[in-house]
Amino acid sequence: MIARSEGADKDISAKAVQDKLDQMVLIWEDIQTLTEEREAKLLDVMKLAAKLWCSHVALAATIKDTQEFIGELEGPGVDPSLVKQQQEDAELLKTKLMDCKRN
């Protein structure tokens, strides 16, 4: 239509079509710019996700190794209830000695 007219300067319809085409070109350029920005951000997120996944796998392996190591440990050498009883007896003895010193 623009080619068949006398040019966008003389034909109002051709000018309107040319203006719309110019607007569409600007919009398309904006879309391309935004798409490139979005792609760059998506690639950044994917890199972060890959790092997170590697850290997660390493943490899971460490936890598994720790669980296995704890499972292989020997039981306590002394019964914990015996230690607690000894502590309570020592406190009782200490209290009695303090009472004797006061009297």
ChimeraX attribute file (.defattr): number of C-alpha atoms within 10 A of each C-alpha:
attribute: neighborCount
match mode: 1-to-1
recipient: residues
	/A:1	11
	/A:2	14
	/A:3	8
	/A:4	7
	/A:5	14
	/A:6	12
	/A:7	15
	/A:8	17
	/A:9	10
	/A:10	10
	/A:11	12
	/A:12	13
	/A:13	15
	/A:14	19
	/A:15	16
	/A:16	13
	/A:17	14
	/A:18	16
	/A:19	13
	/A:20	12
	/A:21	12
	/A:22	12
	/A:23	12
	/A:24	12
	/A:25	12
	/A:26	12
	/A:27	12
	/A:28	12
	/A:29	12
	/A:30	12
	/A:31	12
	/A:32	12
	/A:33	12
	/A:34	12
	/A:35	12
	/A:36	12
	/A:37	12
	/A:38	12
	/A:39	12
	/A:40	12
	/A:41	12
	/A:42	12
	/A:43	12
	/A:44	12
	/A:45	12
	/A:46	12
	/A:47	12
	/A:48	12
	/A:49	12
	/A:50	12
	/A:51	12
	/A:52	12
	/A:53	12
	/A:54	12
	/A:55	12
	/A:56	12
	/A:57	12
	/A:58	12
	/A:59	12
	/A:60	12
	/A:61	12
	/A:62	12
	/A:63	12
	/A:64	12
	/A:65	12
	/A:66	12
	/A:67	11
	/A:68	11
	/A:69	10
	/A:70	10
	/A:71	10
	/A:72	9
	/A:73	8
	/A:74	7
	/A:75	8
	/A:76	7
	/A:77	6
	/A:78	8
	/A:79	9
	/A:80	10
	/A:81	9
	/A:82	10
	/A:83	11
	/A:84	11
	/A:85	11
	/A:86	12
	/A:87	12
	/A:88	12
	/A:89	12
	/A:90	12
	/A:91	12
	/A:92	12
	/A:93	12
	/A:94	12
	/A:95	11
	/A:96	12
	/A:97	11
	/A:98	11
	/A:99	10
	/A:100	9
	/A:101	7
	/A:102	7
	/A:103	5
